[in-house]
């Protein structure tokens, strides 16, 4: 389990996240949604340990995240960041294999290599195994980075619960691969992983998440099951968009249909 307890983050005189509490349990997918500048990525960076809260506390398992050694944390928690600035001439395989680094003693094992290829197969990236990473398209790089994160926590380490943090994982991806990414988020949750993902597409959040947290202005303004949270009134209030929220014809979740002509656009 990973949990934020009343966390805030300030930089100078600006508070980007204000007293947000949120938890994800093993086997659960929690989606964080909200407009640009709502504090979503900053909040996820506090969950990952990249940023330390100005106040409040993040806990992983049964203790504060700050008490986890870096290597210990990396064995059970993987992060897909919004931007990965990797400029070395690594192959796609090399990048995914980096995910196994926390588990390697001396040199990579046969199992590390096997897991790397399993993760690449899961993300449809085996064709990029020998391609130089910097020559790949943005969407191809995104899938390679997802494979790296999956390889990092593919198996439980000494029986400990695992955590997967995804910051806008569907960016740069076509429709097929957007759904494939979230399929693997759900599949990892089914294997006991606690998954927290930042998403912009409300329909993807509704379909994949057990719970949705809505951030606006650094605060959590709603949190709960998608059918309880993603209402027409909330979409209007938070996103300044008029929408109909209908029962999905096939899935047990809401379907958000926006009205372009009725949306409020400030000039």
N, C-alpha and C positions, 0 to 999 in steps of 0.2 A: 504494500500500500504506500502511496505517496500522498502527503497532505500539507496544504498551506493553511496556517492559522493566523488570520488577521495580518497578512503581510502587506507592507507598503514599500514603495521604492521612490526615493527622492533624488534628484540631481540638481544641485544648486537650489534655487527657490521653487523649482517645479516638481510637483508630485505626480509621477506617471501611473502609479498603482496605489490605491487607497483602501487599506484594510480589507483585503479580499481573502476569504476562506473557501477552500475547495479541496475535495479529496477524491482520489480514484482508488478503488479496491481491486485486488486481483480478479481477473475475469471481466473487467468492466472497461468500456470505452466512454470517455468523457470528452465532448467537443466544446471548445471555447470559440464563441463567435462574437462579432461586434464590428462597428465601423472602423475605418482607418484611424489610427491614433488612440484607440481605446485602451491600450496597455496590454494587449494580448501577448505579443512576443516578449515584452519585458517580464510579464508574469511567468511565462514558460521558462525564461532564462533563470528566474529565481527557483523554479522547481528543479531545474537541471543542476543548479549550483554555479552556473556561470556568473550570476550576479547574487550578491548577498542582500537580503532585505534590509531596508533602513530601520524597520521595526517589524515585529512579528517573527514567526518561525516556520521553516519548512522541515517536515519530518519524513523520513523514508524508513519503512519497517517500523521498528519500535524505538527509534532514537532520532535525535536531530540530524539533519543532513550534514551539518557542519562537523559532526563527530566522525563521519565516514572518511577514511583515507581515500585519496584520489583513485588508486588502483582498485581498492575494494568497491568503490562506487561504480567504477567502469565495468566491473564484471557482472553487474546486475541491472544497470541503467544505461540505455542507449538513447541518443538524441539525433534527430534529423533537423538541422538548422535551416533557416530560410535561405541563407547564403553560405556557400562553402567555397572559400578562396584557395583552391588547390592548383598550383601552377607547375608542379613538377611533372616530368614526362613519365608518369606512372601509367601502366596499362589499367584497363577496367578491372581485371582480376586483382592487380596489386592494391587498388583502392579498396575493394571489398574485403580483401585479406587483412587490411588494416583493422577492420572490426574485430578480428581475433586477437589483436595485440595484448589486451588485458589478460588473456588466458594462456599466452605462450610462455614457456619456460625454455630458454635457450633458442630453439628453432621451431618453426611451425611443424605440427604433427600431421600425419595422414588425415586425422579427424578434422583438423583446422582447414585443410585443403578441401575436404569433402563438404564441410559446412559452407565454405565460401561458394562452392559450386551450387549447393542447394539453394542458398540465398539468391544467387544470380538466376537460377532457374525460376524461382518464385517471382522475381521481378522482371522476367523476360529480358534479361541482359546478357545471357551467355554469348550472344553474337558479338558482344563488345569485349570479350575476355582478353583479346590481344590488341584491341584498339587503344591508342593513346588517349588518356582521359580528356586532355585539353582540346582534342579534335571532335569531341562529341557535342551534340546539340544540348540546349538547356534541359529539355525534357529527358534526354538520355542520361545526362549527368545526374539529374534528380533521381532517376531510377537506380543508378549505380550507388548513390549515397543512401538510398533506402535499403538496398541490399547490404551495404556495410553495416547499417544499424541493425538489421535483422540478424546478420551473422554474429554480431557482438553478443546478442542475448538469445541465440537460437536454442540453447539448452539452459536449463536451470543450473546455477552454480551452487553446489553444496546445499541444495534444497531451499535456497533463498528465493523469495518472490522477486519477480523481475518487473521493470518499469520501462515503457517505451514512450518517448516524448517526441511529437511530430509538429513542426512549425510550418504550416501551410504546405503540406506534403503533395497537394494536387497542383501546385503552381507549375506552369509550363507543360502540363501533361494533356494529351488528347483525352477524349471522353472515355475510351476503352481503358486507358491506363489510370485515369482518375478512379474508376470503379475498382480496378485491380489493386491499387494501393490500399483503398479502404477495405477491400476483401481481406487483405493481409493484416490490417489492423484488427479486424474482427477475428481472424484466425489466431492471431497471437493472443488475443483476449481469451479465446476458447481454450488456449493452452495455459491459462493462468496468469497472463501478463496484465498489469494495470497500464492502460493506454490513455494518454492525454494528447489531444490533437487540436491545433488551431485551424479553423476552416473559415472560408468566406462564403462558400456556397451553402445556403441554408437547407436546401433539399438534400445535399450530401450529408450534412450534419444530422438531419432528421432521419435519414435512412440508416446511418451507420452507428449512431451514438445511443448509448443507454441513457445518458443524461447530457443536457446542454446547459452551459453557463454563458450568460450574455454579459459582456463588459461594455460599458460606456463611460467615457471620461475617467477611466481608471478604477471605476467601481463595478462590482457585480450587481446588476439590477434585476436579474432573474436567474433561477437555477432549478432544474428539475427534468422530468421526462419531456422529450420533444413535443408530444401532443399537448402538454400542459403549458409549455413555455412559448412555443413558436405560434403565437396568435397574430391575427391581423392587426390588433391594437398595438402589440409589441413591435411588429415590423414597421408600422407607421411611426411610432414614437422614437424608436432607436435608429432606424435606417432612413427615415423620411421617404418611405416608399409605400404606395397604396398596394395592397395585395389581398387576394382571396386565399384563405387557408381551408383546404378541402381534405376529406379523408382520401388517402392514397388508394387507388383502385385495386392494388394487389398487396400492399404491405401495410402493416399495423403502425402507420406513422402519418403525420400530416404531409400534405403536398402544398407548397407555397407557389401561387401563380401571381406574378407581379404585373402591374398595369403601368407600362412605360408612360403613357400619356397623362396619367394622373399623379405621377411621382412629383414630389416637391424638390425642385432644383434651385438652389440659391445662386444668384449671379454675383 
